[in-house]
Amino acid sequence: MAERLKDVYDRMRVTTKSPDRTVTVIMTGNGKVSVELDPQVRRLHTAQSLQKQLNAVARVAVTAFRQAHTQAQSRVLDQTPDTP
């Protein structure tokens, strides 16, 4: 049976980390986004340096998500149709 795009999106999950690994962004194919901060983030960063980490991880997360989205579409659309 051919895989449906919705099923692929439901399983899709992209995890990215900031350059210093204190910020993690998780994006799923069904539109959920979560941001996790290392417990030491307040000790390690000023507001300005944390903003730089957030900006960096956001750029990487969006790029990775777009790539995963494109791969999911290709995987589904390139399937051979089921024969009756």
N, CA, C and O atoms as a Tinker XYZ file with bonds, in Angstrom:
   336  protein
     1  N      0.849000   -1.188000    0.000000    73     2
     2  CA     0.000000    0.000000    0.000000    64     1     3
     3  C      0.888000    1.243000    0.000000    63     2     4     5
     4  O      1.869000    1.316000    0.740000    81     3
     5  N      0.549000    2.178000   -0.802000    73     3     6
     6  CA     1.333000    3.404000   -0.904000    64     5     7
     7  C      1.244000    4.216000    0.388000    63     6     8     9
     8  O      0.203000    4.275000    1.042000    81     7
     9  N      2.341000    4.819000    0.721000    73     7    10
    10  CA     2.402000    5.652000    1.923000    64     9    11
    11  C      1.752000    6.996000    1.631000    63    10    12    13
    12  O      1.970000    7.586000    0.573000    81    11
    13  N      0.954000    7.474000    2.579000    73    11    14
    14  CA     0.281000    8.763000    2.405000    64    13    15
    15  C      1.149000    9.869000    2.993000    63    14    16    17
    16  O      1.877000    9.664000    3.964000    81    15
    17  N      1.055000   11.041000    2.381000    73    15    18
    18  CA     1.843000   12.188000    2.823000    64    17    19
    19  C      1.537000   12.548000    4.273000    63    18    20    21
    20  O      2.452000   12.863000    5.033000    81    19
    21  N      0.276000   12.506000    4.663000    73    19    22
    22  CA    -0.099000   12.818000    6.036000    64    21    23
    23  C      0.600000   11.879000    7.019000    63    22    24    25
    24  O      1.051000   12.320000    8.076000    81    23
    25  N      0.695000   10.602000    6.687000    73    23    26
    26  CA     1.355000    9.634000    7.559000    64    25    27
    27  C      2.843000    9.942000    7.708000    63    26    28    29
    28  O      3.411000    9.819000    8.793000    81    27
    29  N      3.458000   10.341000    6.607000    73    27    30
    30  CA     4.880000   10.698000    6.653000    64    29    31
    31  C      5.062000   11.948000    7.507000    63    30    32    33
    32  O      5.966000   11.998000    8.341000    81    31
    33  N      4.220000   12.951000    7.311000    73    31    34
    34  CA     4.308000   14.175000    8.113000    64    33    35
    35  C      4.095000   13.886000    9.597000    63    34    36    37
    36  O      4.761000   14.474000   10.449000    81    35
    37  N      3.170000   12.983000    9.903000    73    35    38
    38  CA     2.908000   12.658000   11.306000    64    37    39
    39  C      4.139000   12.061000   11.987000    63    38    40    41
    40  O      4.324000   12.235000   13.191000    81    39
    41  N      4.976000   11.363000   11.229000    73    39    42
    42  CA     6.191000   10.770000   11.797000    64    41    43
    43  C      7.402000   11.701000   11.746000    63    42    44    45
    44  O      8.415000   11.445000   12.397000    81    43
    45  N      7.294000   12.768000   10.980000    73    43    46
    46  CA     8.434000   13.654000   10.779000    64    45    47
    47  C      8.777000   14.427000   12.052000    63    46    48    49
    48  O      7.900000   14.976000   12.719000    81    47
    49  N     10.061000   14.456000   12.373000    73    47    50
    50  CA    10.544000   15.179000   13.552000    64    49    51
    51  C     11.965000   15.645000   13.247000    63    50    52    53
    52  O     12.817000   14.846000   12.858000    81    51
    53  N     12.213000   16.939000   13.423000    73    51    54
    54  CA    13.524000   17.520000   13.161000    64    53    55
    55  C     14.018000   18.157000   14.461000    63    54    56    57
    56  O     13.332000   18.989000   15.055000    81    55
    57  N     15.202000   17.762000   14.889000    73    55    58
    58  CA    15.797000   18.300000   16.111000    64    57    59
    59  C     17.100000   19.003000   15.752000    63    58    60    61
    60  O     17.962000   18.432000   15.084000    81    59
    61  N     17.235000   20.254000   16.204000    73    59    62
    62  CA    18.468000   21.010000   15.956000    64    61    63
    63  C     18.929000   21.646000   17.264000    63    62    64    65
    64  O     18.133000   21.906000   18.167000    81    63
    65  N     20.232000   21.888000   17.338000    73    63    66
    66  CA    20.817000   22.493000   18.539000    64    65    67
    67  C     21.592000   23.739000   18.158000    63    66    68    69
    68  O     22.115000   23.852000   17.050000    81    67
    69  N     21.656000   24.668000   19.093000    73    67    70
    70  CA    22.417000   25.893000   18.880000    64    69    71
    71  C     23.910000   25.551000   18.802000    63    70    72    73
    72  O     24.319000   24.458000   19.193000    81    71
    73  N     24.714000   26.480000   18.300000    73    71    74
    74  CA    26.153000   26.211000   18.183000    64    73    75
    75  C     26.803000   25.779000   19.500000    63    74    76    77
    76  O     27.706000   24.944000   19.492000    81    75
    77  N     26.363000   26.329000   20.619000    73    75    78
    78  CA    26.961000   25.931000   21.896000    64    77    79
    79  C     26.163000   24.833000   22.596000    63    78    80    81
    80  O     26.490000   24.444000   23.717000    81    79
    81  N     25.103000   24.325000   21.926000    73    79    82
    82  CA    24.288000   23.204000   22.387000    64    81    83
    83  C     23.458000   23.509000   23.640000    63    82    84    85
    84  O     23.050000   22.586000   24.345000    81    83
    85  N     23.206000   24.785000   23.924000    73    83    86
    86  CA    22.390000   25.146000   25.081000    64    85    87
    87  C     20.914000   25.314000   24.730000    63    86    88    89
    88  O     20.067000   25.379000   25.620000    81    87
    89  N     20.605000   25.385000   23.436000    73    87    90
    90  CA    19.223000   25.563000   22.982000    64    89    91
    91  C     18.916000   24.451000   21.972000    63    90    92    93
    92  O     19.676000   24.225000   21.031000    81    91
    93  N     17.800000   23.770000   22.183000    73    91    94
    94  CA    17.350000   22.720000   21.281000    64    93    95
    95  C     15.972000   23.092000   20.754000    63    94    96    97
    96  O     15.085000   23.476000   21.515000    81    95
    97  N     15.807000   22.973000   19.439000    73    95    98
    98  CA    14.509000   23.217000   18.808000    64    97    99
    99  C     14.055000   21.911000   18.171000    63    98   100   101
   100  O     14.804000   21.276000   17.428000    81    99
   101  N     12.818000   21.517000   18.470000    73    99   102
   102  CA    12.231000   20.319000   17.900000    64   101   103
   103  C     10.994000   20.740000   17.109000    63   102   104   105
   104  O     10.091000   21.383000   17.644000    81   103
   105  N     10.966000   20.368000   15.826000    73   103   106
   106  CA     9.837000   20.683000   14.952000    64   105   107
   107  C      9.269000   19.382000   14.419000    63   106   108   109
   108  O     10.016000   18.495000   14.006000    81   107
   109  N      7.941000   19.264000   14.428000    73   107   110
   110  CA     7.305000   18.061000   13.912000    64   109   111
   111  C      6.534000   18.381000   12.642000    63   110   112   113
   112  O      6.221000   19.537000   12.356000    81   111
   113  N      6.237000   17.341000   11.894000    73   111   114
   114  CA     5.529000   17.512000   10.638000    64   113   115
   115  C      4.100000   17.984000   10.797000    63   114   116   117
   116  O      3.504000   18.484000    9.844000    81   115
   117  N      3.538000   17.832000   11.994000    73   115   118
   118  CA     2.164000   18.296000   12.204000    64   117   119
   119  C      2.113000   19.689000   12.824000    63   118   120   121
   120  O      1.078000   20.098000   13.350000    81   119
   121  N      3.237000   20.423000   12.764000    73   119   122
   122  CA     3.236000   21.833000   13.128000    64   121   123
   123  C      3.629000   22.187000   14.548000    63   122   124   125
   124  O      3.559000   23.355000   14.929000    81   123
   125  N      4.037000   21.215000   15.336000    73   123   126
   126  CA     4.430000   21.522000   16.713000    64   125   127
   127  C      5.897000   21.922000   16.755000    63   126   128   129
   128  O      6.743000   21.333000   16.082000    81   127
   129  N      6.177000   22.946000   17.568000    73   127   130
   130  CA     7.540000   23.418000   17.756000    64   129   131
   131  C      7.784000   23.536000   19.253000    63   130   132   133
   132  O      6.982000   24.118000   19.982000    81   131
   133  N      8.898000   22.978000   19.699000    73   131   134
   134  CA     9.251000   23.164000   21.105000    64   133   135
   135  C     10.690000   23.642000   21.191000    63   134   136   137
   136  O     11.535000   23.285000   20.370000    81   135
   137  N     10.946000   24.455000   22.199000    73   135   138
   138  CA    12.278000   24.989000   22.445000    64   137   139
   139  C     12.673000   24.564000   23.851000    63   138   140   141
   140  O     11.954000   24.813000   24.819000    81   139
   141  N     13.825000   23.920000   23.945000    73   139   142
   142  CA    14.325000   23.469000   25.237000    64   141   143
   143  C     15.629000   24.200000   25.538000    63   142   144   145
   144  O     16.514000   24.300000   24.688000    81   143
   145  N     15.728000   24.707000   26.761000    73   143   146
   146  CA    16.927000   25.416000   27.187000    64   145   147
   147  C     17.696000   24.561000   28.179000    63   146   148   149
   148  O     17.109000   23.921000   29.051000    81   147
   149  N     19.000000   24.558000   28.039000    73   147   150
   150  CA    19.855000   23.874000   28.998000    64   149   151
   151  C     19.642000   24.498000   30.376000    63   150   152   153
   152  O     19.484000   25.716000   30.462000    81   151
   153  N     19.632000   23.722000   31.447000    73   151   154
   154  CA    19.423000   24.283000   32.786000    64   153   155
   155  C     20.449000   25.365000   33.165000    63   154   156   157
   156  O     20.176000   26.213000   34.014000    81   155
   157  N     21.600000   25.329000   32.546000    73   155   158
   158  CA    22.653000   26.300000   32.857000    64   157   159
   159  C     22.623000   27.550000   31.982000    63   158   160   161
   160  O     23.529000   28.381000   32.048000    81   159
   161  N     21.583000   27.683000   31.163000    73   159   162
   162  CA    21.561000   28.765000   30.181000    64   161   163
   163  C     21.657000   30.148000   30.836000    63   162   164   165
   164  O     22.310000   31.036000   30.288000    81   163
   165  N     21.033000   30.344000   31.973000    73   163   166
   166  CA    21.105000   31.664000   32.631000    64   165   167
   167  C     22.515000   31.986000   33.107000    63   166   168   169
   168  O     22.933000   33.143000   33.094000    81   167
   169  N     23.235000   30.969000   33.521000    73   167   170
   170  CA    24.600000   31.178000   33.994000    64   169   171
   171  C     25.558000   31.406000   32.816000    63   170   172   173
   172  O     26.546000   32.130000   32.936000    81   171
   173  N     25.252000   30.785000   31.697000    73   171   174
   174  CA    26.160000   30.827000   30.552000    64   173   175
   175  C     25.951000   32.020000   29.626000    63   174   176   177
   176  O     26.869000   32.405000   28.901000    81   175
   177  N     24.750000   32.614000   29.639000    73   175   178
   178  CA    24.436000   33.635000   28.641000    64   177   179
   179  C     23.877000   34.910000   29.254000    63   178   180   181
   180  O     23.195000   34.901000   30.279000    81   179
   181  N     24.199000   35.999000   28.581000    73   179   182
   182  CA    23.476000   37.253000   28.803000    64   181   183
   183  C     22.255000   37.208000   27.879000    63   182   184   185
   184  O     22.139000   36.300000   27.055000    81   183
   185  N     21.374000   38.150000   28.006000    73   183   186
   186  CA    20.210000   38.196000   27.110000    64   185   187
   187  C     20.667000   38.308000   25.656000    63   186   188   189
   188  O     20.095000   37.673000   24.771000    81   187
   189  N     21.684000   39.106000   25.417000    73   187   190
   190  CA    22.167000   39.309000   24.057000    64   189   191
   191  C     22.826000   38.044000   23.492000    63   190   192   193
   192  O     22.598000   37.705000   22.331000    81   191
   193  N     23.630000   37.350000   24.282000    73   191   194
   194  CA    24.282000   36.149000   23.757000    64   193   195
   195  C     23.269000   35.012000   23.575000    63   194   196   197
   196  O     23.414000   34.195000   22.665000    81   195
   197  N     22.256000   34.956000   24.425000    73   195   198
   198  CA    21.209000   33.953000   24.245000    64   197   199
   199  C     20.420000   34.236000   22.969000    63   198   200   201
   200  O     20.041000   33.314000   22.248000    81   199
   201  N     20.177000   35.505000   22.700000    73   199   202
   202  CA    19.475000   35.875000   21.466000    64   201   203
   203  C     20.262000   35.397000   20.244000    63   202   204   205
   204  O     19.666000   34.928000   19.274000    81   203
   205  N     21.574000   35.509000   20.280000    73   203   206
   206  CA    22.394000   35.037000   19.157000    64   205   207
   207  C     22.264000   33.527000   18.980000    63   206   208   209
   208  O     22.185000   33.033000   17.855000    81   207
   209  N     22.241000   32.798000   20.092000    73   207   210
   210  CA    22.083000   31.344000   20.015000    64   209   211
   211  C     20.700000   30.977000   19.454000    63   210   212   213
   212  O     20.581000   30.077000   18.623000    81   211
   213  N     19.662000   31.679000   19.915000    73   211   214
   214  CA    18.303000   31.428000   19.429000    64   213   215
   215  C     18.186000   31.731000   17.938000    63   214   216   217
   216  O     17.581000   30.962000   17.191000    81   215
   217  N     18.760000   32.839000   17.510000    73   215   218
   218  CA    18.722000   33.190000   16.088000    64   217   219
   219  C     19.425000   32.128000   15.244000    63   218   220   221
   220  O     18.936000   31.744000   14.182000    81   219
   221  N     20.565000   31.662000   15.720000    73   219   222
   222  CA    21.332000   30.667000   14.969000    64   221   223
   223  C     20.565000   29.351000   14.864000    63   222   224   225
   224  O     20.457000   28.774000   13.782000    81   223
   225  N     20.036000   28.881000   15.984000    73   223   226
   226  CA    19.333000   27.593000   15.956000    64   225   227
   227  C     18.027000   27.704000   15.167000    63   226   228   229
   228  O     17.613000   26.730000   14.539000    81   227
   229  N     17.386000   28.837000   15.182000    73   227   230
   230  CA    16.149000   29.014000   14.413000    64   229   231
   231  C     16.430000   28.909000   12.915000    63   230   232   233
   232  O     15.669000   28.272000   12.186000    81   231
   233  N     17.504000   29.523000   12.456000    73   231   234
   234  CA    17.856000   29.446000   11.027000    64   233   235
   235  C     18.121000   27.999000   10.615000    63   234   236   237
   236  O     17.638000   27.540000    9.580000    81   235
   237  N     18.891000   27.287000   11.432000    73   235   238
   238  CA    19.223000   25.894000   11.121000    64   237   239
   239  C     17.966000   25.029000   11.171000    63   238   240   241
   240  O     17.777000   24.164000   10.315000    81   239
   241  N     17.108000   25.252000   12.162000    73   239   242
   242  CA    15.890000   24.455000   12.321000    64   241   243
   243  C     14.970000   24.608000   11.116000    63   242   244   245
   244  O     14.436000   23.620000   10.612000    81   243
   245  N     14.785000   25.829000   10.657000    73   243   246
   246  CA    13.899000   26.061000    9.508000    64   245   247
   247  C     14.479000   25.406000    8.255000    63   246   248   249
   248  O     13.744000   24.799000    7.477000    81   247
   249  N     15.766000   25.523000    8.059000    73   247   250
   250  CA    16.399000   24.897000    6.896000    64   249   251
   251  C     16.273000   23.378000    6.956000    63   250   252   253
   252  O     15.933000   22.741000    5.960000    81   251
   253  N     16.544000   22.805000    8.114000    73   251   254
   254  CA    16.438000   21.351000    8.272000    64   253   255
   255  C     14.996000   20.881000    8.077000    63   254   256   257
   256  O     14.754000   19.831000    7.481000    81   255
   257  N     14.049000   21.659000    8.578000    73   255   258
   258  CA    12.640000   21.294000    8.425000    64   257   259
   259  C     12.227000   21.341000    6.957000    63   258   260   261
   260  O     11.520000   20.453000    6.480000    81   259
   261  N     12.660000   22.358000    6.253000    73   259   262
   262  CA    12.341000   22.454000    4.822000    64   261   263
   263  C     12.906000   21.258000    4.059000    63   262   264   265
   264  O     12.240000   20.699000    3.188000    81   263
   265  N     14.132000   20.871000    4.391000    73   263   266
   266  CA    14.740000   19.717000    3.729000    64   265   267
   267  C     13.962000   18.441000    4.028000    63   266   268   269
   268  O     13.701000   17.646000    3.125000    81   267
   269  N     13.593000   18.244000    5.281000    73   267   270
   270  CA    12.825000   17.053000    5.663000    64   269   271
   271  C     11.459000   17.047000    4.979000    63   270   272   273
   272  O     10.977000   16.000000    4.549000    81   271
   273  N     10.851000   18.209000    4.884000    73   271   274
   274  CA     9.544000   18.352000    4.226000    64   273   275
   275  C      9.658000   17.976000    2.753000    63   274   276   277
   276  O      8.823000   17.236000    2.233000    81   275
   277  N     10.674000   18.475000    2.090000    73   275   278
   278  CA    10.902000   18.187000    0.673000    64   277   279
   279  C     11.176000   16.698000    0.466000    63   278   280   281
   280  O     10.665000   16.102000   -0.482000    81   279
   281  N     11.974000   16.098000    1.341000    73   279   282
   282  CA    12.266000   14.668000    1.237000    64   281   283
   283  C     10.998000   13.836000    1.434000    63   282   284   285
   284  O     10.784000   12.845000    0.735000    81   283
   285  N     10.167000   14.242000    2.380000    73   283   286
   286  CA     8.916000   13.523000    2.630000    64   285   287
   287  C      8.013000   13.584000    1.399000    63   286   288   289
   288  O      7.433000   12.576000    0.994000    81   287
   289  N      7.901000   14.759000    0.816000    73   287   290
   290  CA     7.075000   14.899000   -0.389000    64   289   291
   291  C      7.619000   14.038000   -1.523000    63   290   292   293
   292  O      6.863000   13.355000   -2.213000    81   291
   293  N      8.923000   14.077000   -1.706000    73   291   294
   294  CA     9.532000   13.290000   -2.784000    64   293   295
   295  C      9.306000   11.804000   -2.566000    63   294   296   297
   296  O      8.981000   11.075000   -3.503000    81   295
   297  N      9.479000   11.356000   -1.326000    73   295   298
   298  CA     9.306000    9.936000   -1.019000    64   297   299
   299  C      7.890000    9.474000   -1.369000    63   298   300   301
   300  O      7.706000    8.396000   -1.933000    81   299
   301  N      6.906000   10.284000   -1.035000    73   299   302
   302  CA     5.518000    9.900000   -1.292000    64   301   303
   303  C      5.170000   10.045000   -2.770000    63   302   304   305
   304  O      4.547000    9.153000   -3.345000    81   303
   305  N      5.554000   11.128000   -3.377000    73   303   306
   306  CA     5.173000   11.380000   -4.768000    64   305   307
   307  C      5.906000   10.490000   -5.757000    63   306   308   309
   308  O      5.426000   10.272000   -6.869000    81   307
   309  N      7.077000    9.969000   -5.360000    73   307   310
   310  CA     7.844000    9.110000   -6.257000    64   309   311
   311  C      7.432000    7.641000   -6.181000    63   310   312   313
   312  O      8.000000    6.803000   -6.880000    81   311
   313  N      6.449000    7.324000   -5.337000    73   311   314
   314  CA     6.008000    5.934000   -5.202000    64   313   315
   315  C      5.278000    5.472000   -6.453000    63   314   316   317
   316  O      4.631000    6.253000   -7.150000    81   315
   317  N      5.403000    4.185000   -6.710000    73   315   318
   318  CA     4.633000    3.567000   -7.792000    64   317   319
   319  C      3.229000    3.348000   -7.276000    63   318   320   321
   320  O      3.055000    2.818000   -6.179000    81   319
   321  N      2.232000    3.737000   -8.028000    73   319   322
   322  CA     0.843000    3.550000   -7.565000    64   321   323
   323  C      0.533000    2.066000   -7.333000    63   322   324   325
   324  O      1.051000    1.188000   -8.024000    81   323
   325  N     -0.322000    1.817000   -6.345000    73   323   326
   326  CA    -0.768000    0.446000   -6.096000    64   325   327
   327  C     -1.555000   -0.054000   -7.295000    63   326   328   329
   328  O     -2.271000    0.701000   -7.953000    81   327
   329  N     -1.408000   -1.330000   -7.560000    73   327   330
   330  CA    -2.204000   -1.924000   -8.649000    64   329   331
   331  C     -3.333000   -2.728000   -8.017000    63   330   332   333
   332  O     -3.137000   -3.375000   -6.988000    81   331
   333  N     -4.502000   -2.690000   -8.622000    73   331   334
   334  CA    -5.648000   -3.402000   -8.046000    64   333   335
   335  C     -5.496000   -4.917000   -8.166000    63   334   336
   336  O     -6.373000   -5.662000   -7.731000    81   335
